[in-house]
Amino acid sequence: MQHRYTGDIGDFGKYGLLRTLCDGDLSLGVVWYLVPDEAGDGNGAHVGYLNSTPTNLRRFRRCDPALYATLQGIVQDGTRSVRSIRERAVLPPGTVYYEEPLSFDGMPGIGPAAIRARLEHRSRWVEGALKATEGCDAVFADPDNGLESGTPRHHRKGSKSAYFDELAPYSQRGQSLVVYHHLHRSYPASEQVRERLSQIGERLGESFALLYRRGTLRVFFVAPSEVHRGVLYERARRFVDGCWGQHFALVGMRE
């Protein structure tokens, strides 16, 4: 996650989904895998959906008018940061936010001692996230790129990924997980999602996914706890059966 993405088209889908899944009776913890803002690639610039045109109001605003208005205000005010998401109560009351940045800026990167220091730094960050969200029913992990894909976790780009052994403790203590993942263009999105669902099933338990079709291709994987499995799947199904269905597709479990 980067501050500059706040309020963009990806955020709209992200928060719309989380608001629906939690729906007032499941407490939520948010773990931003917050990395420094990058410049020059145009990401985070996709905010045209907030222009109040008839088409945007019909396609986006009607899905969640309160969310749309809040994100519109954040973008118009120039206060695009994860802090604004917390302060403007985008997510349900009582939501816990872990806002500690995950960055190796200023740390040496070469040699065994440097690698060990980076791994220890990351381990402390992971422990902090686990402690902060201990009492939550569900935890949303928001890495910049998504699930691990072969990059060593001590590399600079490793801070953009969530690793299965970092996520497993949430499932092991009975929490449901929602994990953001950015898809690539090397092969079809449907194949990527199915492949990842298989990996998640092996590491975190039976899961399903919500493929978001707006902006760049991305998906939200839901690994529900046993106690939440029925309610989370049913809420996801209703989510895509309603007006959000023009933006999302449900993949996995009882399709």
N, C-alpha and C positions, 0 to 999 in steps of 0.2 A: 504494500500500500504506500502511496505517496500523497502528500497533502494536496498536490495540484489536481488530483483526480476528483476531489470532493465536489459533488453536485453534478458530475457528468452523467452521460446516459447509462454508464455502467453502474454508477451509484444508485440511480433511480430504480433499476431492477433489483439490485442487491438489497436495498432497504425495504422495497415493496415485498420481497420474498420473506425477509426476516420478520417484518411486522405481521405477516400472515401466519407464518409458522408458529410464532410465539403467542400471538393472539390474546395477550393479557394474562394467561394462566401458566405460562412456562417462563421462568426467569432466565435471562440471557446474559452471557458474558461475551465480550468482543475482544479478540486478541489481534490487534493490528500488527502485522509484520512490517512495521513502519521503517522505511528507508528514505534517505535524502532525496529531495526532488531532483529529477533530471530535466534537461532542457533539450530542445531541438528536434524531437521526434513527433511532435504534434499530439501526443497522448494527453488526455485531460482536456482537450479543446472541444470535445463533442458535447456542447451544451445548447446547440440550436433547438433541441426538443423543448427547451424552456421558453422559447419565443411564443407568445400567446396567439398563435394563428389558429384558425378553425380546425385545421388538420391536427395540430399538436394537442389542442384541447380535447379533441375526440379520441385520438390514439393514446395519449399519455395521461393527461390530467384526470380523465374520468376513471382511470384505474385506481388512483389514490389521490384525491384532490388535496388533502392536508399535506401529504408528503411532497407533492408537486410544488405547492406554494412555499413550503419551507426551503426546499432546495433552490427554488427560484430566488428566494430572498438571500440565501447564502451566496449564490453566484453574483447577483446584482450588487450586493454589499461589498464584494471582494474579500470575504472572510472564509476562503476555501481552505479548511483544515479539519482534521478529525476532531479537534476541540469544538468546532462549531456543531458537529453532529451530536456531541454530548450536551453542549450548552443549550441547543435548541430542541432537545428532546425528540430527535428524529425516531429513536427506538423507544420501546416501552419503558415506563417508569421503573426504576430499580435496576436497569441495565448496568452491568459492570464493564468498564473499559480499561484495557491494559494498553497504555499509550507510550510505554518505554520504547524508544527507537532501537532497532536492531541494525547496527552499523559497525563496520570495522574501520571507519575513517580515523586516520591518525595512528593506526596500529600497524606495526611491521608485518609483512606478509611472506617473507622468505626465511626458510630455515626451520628446524624442528621446534625451537623455543617459540618462534613467532606463531607457528601453527598451533602449538599447545595453548598459547595465550588466547588465541582467537576461539578455540574450542571451549576453553574455560569461560570466556566472556559469553559465548552463546549459551552454554549450559546454565549460567546464572540467569540469563534472560528467560530461558525456557522455564526454569524453576519459578521465577517471578510471575510469569503468566499463569502457571498452574496454581500458585498460591492465591493470586488475585481472583480467580474464577472458581475457587473451590466450592462455593455454595450454589452455583448456577445449575439449572436443569439442562440447559443447552449452551454450547460454546461455538461461536463463529470464528474460524481462523481465516485471516485475510492476507495471505502472502501475495507479494507483488506479481509473481509469475504463477504460483500454484504449487502443486505437489512436486516432490523431488523428481528430477529427471537426469541424474547422473553427475551434476555439478557437486564437487565436494563442499560440505557445509562451511568450511573455513574460508573458501574463496569469496571474493567481494560479491559476486553474483549469487553465492550460496545463501545470502541473507534474504534473497527474493523468493526462496522456496521453503515449504514446510516439509519436514521429513517424518516418515511414518512413526519412527520411534519417539518423536516429540508429540505426536497426536495420540498415540496408543494410551497413555495414562488417563486421558479424559474418558475414553471408552471404558477403560478398566475400572474406573471409579463410578461408573453408571451414568455418565453424562452423554447426551446426544451431541453429535458434531455436525456442523455445516462448514464445508471447506471450499474456498474459491479456487478455481483453476482456469488458467488462460490456455486456450487451445492454439495449436499451430496449424500451418497450411500444408504440411507434408503429406497427409492422407486424410480421408473424410472424417468429419467431426464425429459422426455416429460410431465409427470404428475406434476412435480415440476414447470416447466416453465409455464404450463397452469394455475396452482394455483396462481403463482405469477402474471401472466398477469391479472388475475381477480382482485387481490388486487390492482395492479397498476391502473387498469381501474377505480376502485372506488375512488382512492385517487388522481390520477394525470391525468386521462383521457385515452382515447383509446390508446393502445400501441402495439408494436410488439417486437419480440425478435430475437436475433441472437445467436444461440447455437454454441459454439466453441468446437471442438472435440479434440483438441491437448493438451497434458499434462493432468492436472486434469480437470474434467468437469466444465465448467464455461459458463456463458451466459451474454450477454449485452442487457439490456432492453432499448428500445427507446420510450420515451413518447414525441411525437412531438407536437409542438404548432400547432394551426389551420393553420397558414400561411405556416408552413414548412411540414405539414403532407404528401402532395403529393410528394414533391421532396425528402424527406428523405426515404419514402417507396420505391420510384422508384430507388434511388441509392442503397438501401439495396438489392433490387431484382436483379439489375445488378451485384452487388458485388458477390452474390451467384451463379449467372448464369455464371460468369467467372471462372478464375482459383482458386479464393478463395473458390469456392463451394466445393472443396475437404476437406476443413477445417471447413466450417460454414454451418449451416442450418437456414433458415428463418422460424419463427413461428409467427403466428398471423396475424390479419387484413385480407388482400386478398390473402391468400395462394393459 
